[in-house]
Amino acid sequence: MMRLELVKRPQRSALFSALSPFIAFALTIIAGAILFALLGVNPLTAFRIYFIEPISQVWQLHELAIKAAPLILIAVGLSVCYKANIWNIGAEGQFIFGAIFGSAIPVLFPQFEGPLVLPLMLLLGMVGGAAYAAIPAFLKTRFNTNEILTSLMLVYVAQLFLDWLVRGPWRDPQGHGFPQTIQFGDSAVLPELMPDAGRANWGFVFALVAAVLIWILMGRMLKGFEVRVLGSSPRAGRFAGFGLSRMVFFAFLLSGALAGLAGISEVSGAIGQLQPVISPGYGFTAIIVAFLGRLNPLGIIAAGLVLALTYLGGEAVQSALGISDKVARVFQGMLLFFVLGCDTLIHYRIRLIGLALTKQEGAAKLDAAPKLKEAR
């Protein structure tokens, strides 16, 4: 009888660690080609529509930036959590609560206009996301609950709460019964970067600035060193005087604030009002972005653009080839699978172990056989 066992490598390959995202992407392309062939579509045609056509014009690059902005913002926050070995899976819920908190001003006080409206909305969005992220942080530090479960379950609470708001107390009375809030006023709309060329707004700038700031935090500041130490060796971190509970709150609040900023930026920029669904799953896709970018904020920028392209490509193949837009989710899932698979094989090697019986074990089993028969 044989079994497989993962054995930690004494030293991982620096070359393959750097190439891992590219290998994972290449394997995803191969698997995607097989998928398109099984669907009866020429893979070359499908890949041209999926990866090339969505970015062939200037306005399409603006759409790419709109899709990439929330992915990058959320992923750079999650990278801090994951570096600290804290598993925030609920960024989708924090994204939604950031959008709800920030939207309170234009929805409840539509007469409030002026230059302060948008900064207050952005600030409230960050507060909302951080406050919602504080719930699993408190549960972990106070009751030692699993943050994966609590943060994930809170996503569904946020989705249902948003649905109740736009169908109930916040529904537009002039909206002909549709579940949506009033349209935000001009002061509450995030300005576009180049209105004559496309719809890309300042949310993309926020994402780039956040990535650079987190890169500086992680690589040049004491707090970043604390994150890395507690993530790699909590015991060493305690000896150094770093508090694990404080780190849990720091990581959750930071990632929640950035997810909340992404939420209010999306609502005040691309959408312009609250609706029952404001995200195609940015909070979950950002997990793939974080790992594809190697938990490096600058790498996350490139990974965010790649994953944003999968959203646009999914819409393109749906309209051009009649394929379900769920193909984008399949590509994202395959990419995460191959990224994690490559990382596993970089850190571990597979060993085949034979479970052959020793002479003593065989003799013991032979001696026990008659006794078992008598017992029966």
Buried (B, 14 or more C-beta within 10 A) or exposed (E): EEEEEEEEEEEBEEEEBEBBBEBBBEBBBEBBBEBBEEBEBEBEEBBBBBBEBBBEEEEBBBBBBBBBBBBBBBBBBBBBBBBBBBBBBBBBBBBBBBBBBBBBBBBEEBEBEEEEBBEBBBBBBBBBBBBBBBBBBBBBBEEEBEBBBBBBEBBEBBBEEBBEBBBEEBBBEEBEEEBBBBBBBEBBBBEBBEEEEBBBBBBBBBBBEBBBEBBEBBEEEEBBBBBBBBBEEBEEBEEEEBBBEEBBBBBBBBBBBBBBBBBBBBBBBBBBBBBBEBBBBBBBBBBBBBBBBBBBBBBBBBBBBBBBBBBBBBBBBBEBBEBEBEBBBBBBEBBBBBBBBBBEBBEBEEEEEEEEEEEEEEEEEEEEEEEEEEEE
